[in-house]
Amino acid sequence: MTYRVHRFNIRMTRDQDALEQFLNGLDGEVVSVIPNVTVHIFWIHRVDFLLIVEKTD
């Protein structure tokens, strides 16, 4: 059993279809999706990228 970590750059307002295609294209089982949340001007929070952990055989 091995694990792979993928980095998926994302804009939450427009990349929903790209994320769906990416997840459906994975060969193994998705163990976790970890968002990287940053704070910008005026305390606006934004997700810059996702780390996706995949378990493969």
PAGU-753098 format. One line per 8 residues: number of its first residue (from 0); for each residue x, y, z of N, C-alpha, C, O. Coordinates in nm, 3 decimals, padded with zeros to 5 digits. Layout:
// PAGU-753098
NUM	X/Y/Z/X/Y/Z/X/Y/Z/X/Y/Z; ...;
END
This chain:
// PAGU-753098
0	00.084/-00.116/00.000/00.000/00.000/00.000/00.089/00.124/00.000/00.177/00.137/00.085; 00.067/00.213/-00.095/00.142/00.337/-00.103/00.046/00.455/-00.112/-00.071/00.439/-00.148; 00.097/00.570/-00.080/00.017/00.692/-00.085/00.084/00.791/-00.179/00.207/00.799/-00.187; 00.002/00.866/-00.250/00.050/00.975/-00.334/-00.022/01.101/-00.293/-00.141/01.099/-00.261; 00.051/01.212/-00.293/-00.008/01.342/-00.261/-00.004/01.427/-00.386/00.101/01.450/-00.445; -00.121/01.475/-00.426/-00.135/01.559/-00.545/-00.165/01.701/-00.501/-00.239/01.723/-00.405; -00.109/01.797/-00.571/-00.141/01.939/-00.548/-00.230/01.985/-00.662/-00.194/01.969/-00.779; -00.345/02.041/-00.628/-00.441/02.086/-00.728/-00.467/02.235/-00.705/-00.535/02.273/-00.610;
8	-00.413/02.320/-00.794/-00.437/02.464/-00.785/-00.582/02.492/-00.822/-00.634/02.434/-00.918; -00.647/02.579/-00.748/-00.792/02.594/-00.765/-00.835/02.738/-00.741/-00.780/02.809/-00.656; -00.935/02.780/-00.815/-01.016/02.899/-00.787/-01.154/02.844/-00.757/-01.218/02.787/-00.846; -01.201/02.860/-00.635/-01.324/02.796/-00.590/-01.446/02.838/-00.672/-01.545/02.765/-00.679; -01.442/02.955/-00.734/-01.558/03.005/-00.807/-01.570/02.948/-00.948/-01.676/02.957/-01.009; -01.462/02.889/-01.002/-01.471/02.846/-01.142/-01.410/02.710/-01.174/-01.420/02.666/-01.289; -01.348/02.643/-01.080/-01.278/02.518/-01.109/-01.349/02.392/-01.061/-01.285/02.288/-01.045; -01.477/02.399/-01.037/-01.550/02.283/-00.987/-01.546/02.167/-01.086/-01.524/02.053/-01.046;
16	-01.566/02.194/-01.214/-01.564/02.087/-01.315/-01.425/02.025/-01.329/-01.413/01.904/-01.345; -01.322/02.108/-01.324/-01.185/02.056/-01.335/-01.151/01.966/-01.216/-01.084/01.864/-01.232; -01.196/02.005/-01.096/-01.172/01.923/-00.978/-01.247/01.790/-00.988/-01.193/01.685/-00.952; -01.369/01.795/-01.036/-01.447/01.672/-01.053/-01.380/01.577/-01.151/-01.372/01.457/-01.124; -01.331/01.627/-01.263/-01.262/01.544/-01.360/-01.133/01.487/-01.302/-01.101/01.370/-01.326; -01.060/01.567/-01.226/-00.936/01.520/-01.165/-00.963/01.406/-01.068/-00.895/01.304/-01.072; -01.062/01.424/-00.980/-01.093/01.320/-00.881/-01.143/01.193/-00.947/-01.108/01.083/-00.903; -01.225/01.205/-01.050/-01.274/01.086/-01.121/-01.165/01.015/-01.199/-01.179/00.897/-01.230;
24	-01.057/01.086/-01.232/-00.948/01.026/-01.308/-00.843/00.956/-01.223/-00.753/00.892/-01.276; -00.855/00.966/-01.091/-00.757/00.900/-01.004/-00.779/00.750/-01.003/-00.892/00.702/-01.011; -00.669/00.675/-00.995/-00.676/00.529/-00.996/-00.707/00.470/-00.859/-00.778/00.370/-00.849; -00.657/00.531/-00.755/-00.673/00.477/-00.620/-00.790/00.538/-00.546/-00.881/00.597/-00.604; -00.785/00.522/-00.414/-00.890/00.571/-00.326/-00.848/00.705/-00.266/-00.735/00.718/-00.218; -00.937/00.804/-00.267/-00.907/00.933/-00.207/-00.921/00.921/-00.055/-01.027/00.887/-00.004; -00.811/00.948/00.015/-00.810/00.937/00.161/-00.847/01.070/00.225/-00.921/01.073/00.323; -00.795/01.179/00.169/-00.816/01.309/00.231/-00.803/01.420/00.127/-00.727/01.408/00.030;
32	-00.878/01.528/00.149/-00.863/01.650/00.070/-00.836/01.762/00.170/-00.919/01.792/00.256; -00.719/01.825/00.157/-00.674/01.926/00.253/-00.663/02.061/00.182/-00.580/02.076/00.092; -00.745/02.158/00.219/-00.735/02.290/00.156/-00.626/02.375/00.220/-00.602/02.365/00.340; -00.561/02.457/00.139/-00.467/02.557/00.190/-00.540/02.691/00.189/-00.562/02.749/00.083; -00.576/02.738/00.307/-00.654/02.862/00.321/-00.560/02.975/00.359/-00.482/02.963/00.454; -00.567/03.087/00.284/-00.485/03.204/00.315/-00.576/03.323/00.342/-00.691/03.327/00.298; -00.523/03.418/00.415/-00.597/03.540/00.447/-00.538/03.654/00.364/-00.417/03.673/00.360; -00.625/03.728/00.298/-00.582/03.840/00.214/-00.632/03.971/00.274/-00.668/03.978/00.391;
40	-00.634/04.071/00.195/-00.674/04.205/00.239/-00.814/04.202/00.301/-00.903/04.133/00.251; -00.832/04.277/00.406/-00.960/04.290/00.477/-01.011/04.158/00.532/-01.132/04.136/00.540; -00.920/04.069/00.571/-00.954/03.940/00.632/-01.038/03.851/00.541/-01.121/03.774/00.589; -01.017/03.861/00.412/-01.087/03.774/00.315/-01.009/03.643/00.306/-00.889/03.644/00.278; -01.076/03.533/00.329/-01.013/03.401/00.322/-01.029/03.344/00.182/-01.132/03.360/00.117; -00.923/03.276/00.137/-00.924/03.219/00.001/-00.850/03.086/00.002/-00.749/03.071/00.070; -00.903/02.990/-00.073/-00.836/02.861/-00.091/-00.749/02.870/-00.216/-00.800/02.890/-00.327; -00.618/02.857/-00.198/-00.525/02.867/-00.309/-00.505/02.734/-00.382/-00.501/02.729/-00.505;
48	-00.495/02.626/-00.304/-00.476/02.494/-00.364/-00.527/02.388/-00.268/-00.550/02.414/-00.150; -00.543/02.267/-00.322/-00.584/02.152/-00.244/-00.473/02.049/-00.247/-00.410/02.029/-00.351; -00.449/01.983/-00.135/-00.363/01.866/-00.133/-00.457/01.745/-00.125/-00.540/01.736/-00.035; -00.443/01.655/-00.220/-00.530/01.539/-00.229/-00.445/01.414/-00.206/-00.352/01.387/-00.282; -00.477/01.339/-00.101/-00.403/01.219/-00.066/-00.476/01.099/-00.125/-00.594/01.077/-00.099; -00.403/01.021/-00.204/-00.458/00.905/-00.274/-00.387/00.778/-00.227/-00.264/00.774/-00.222; -00.464/00.676/-00.193/-00.406/00.545/-00.155/-00.408/00.456/-00.278/-00.514/00.434/-00.338; -00.291/00.405/-00.315/-00.281/00.317/-00.432/-00.230/00.181/-00.388/-00.169/00.167/-00.283;
56	-00.256/00.080/-00.469/-00.210/-00.056/-00.441/-00.079/-00.086/-00.508/-00.026/-00.196/-00.495;
END
